[in-house]
Amino acid sequence: MPQLNPAPWFAILAFSWLIFLTILPMKTTAHLFPNEPAPQTTTTPKTEPWNWPWH
């Protein structure tokens, strides 16, 4: 049964993880967001309760 021969599959697994661990993190960390988040105020807005007309 050819699927039990680990020689080609282990090399494919090792090279794919080598690519995943070296190339992809550099590409994802180099991503820049188009606009930086603005700091928000710490004051909370005053909320009023709703007046529900229960009929």
C-alpha positions as CSV (number, residue, x, y, z in Angstrom):
1,M,0.0,0.0,0.0
2,P,1.7,3.2,-1.1
3,Q,0.1,5.5,1.4
4,L,2.0,3.7,4.2
5,N,5.4,4.7,2.7
6,P,6.4,7.8,4.8
7,A,9.3,8.9,2.6
8,P,7.6,11.2,0.1
9,W,4.8,12.3,2.5
10,F,7.2,13.3,5.3
11,A,9.2,15.5,2.9
12,I,6.0,17.2,1.7
13,L,4.9,17.7,5.2
14,A,8.2,19.1,6.3
15,F,8.6,21.5,3.4
16,S,5.0,22.7,3.7
17,W,5.5,23.5,7.4
18,L,8.8,25.2,6.6
19,I,7.0,27.4,4.2
20,F,4.1,28.1,6.6
21,L,6.5,29.0,9.4
22,T,8.9,31.2,7.5
23,I,7.2,32.9,4.6
24,L,3.6,33.3,5.7
25,P,4.3,35.0,9.1
26,M,6.4,37.7,7.3
27,K,3.6,38.3,4.9
28,T,1.0,38.6,7.6
29,T,3.1,40.9,9.9
30,A,3.9,43.2,7.0
31,H,0.2,43.9,6.5
32,L,-0.7,47.6,7.2
33,F,-4.1,48.8,8.1
34,P,-5.3,51.6,5.9
35,N,-6.3,53.9,8.8
36,E,-5.1,53.9,12.3
37,P,-7.7,53.7,15.1
38,A,-8.5,57.0,16.7
39,P,-8.5,57.2,20.5
40,Q,-12.0,57.4,22.0
41,T,-13.1,59.5,24.9
42,T,-13.5,58.0,28.3
43,T,-16.7,59.9,29.1
44,T,-19.9,57.9,28.8
45,P,-22.8,59.5,27.0
46,K,-25.9,60.2,29.2
47,T,-28.6,57.7,28.4
48,E,-32.3,58.1,29.0
49,P,-34.8,55.3,29.6
50,W,-37.4,54.7,26.9
51,N,-41.0,55.4,27.7
52,W,-42.8,52.3,26.5
53,P,-46.6,52.7,26.1
54,W,-47.8,49.3,27.5
55,H,-51.4,48.8,26.2
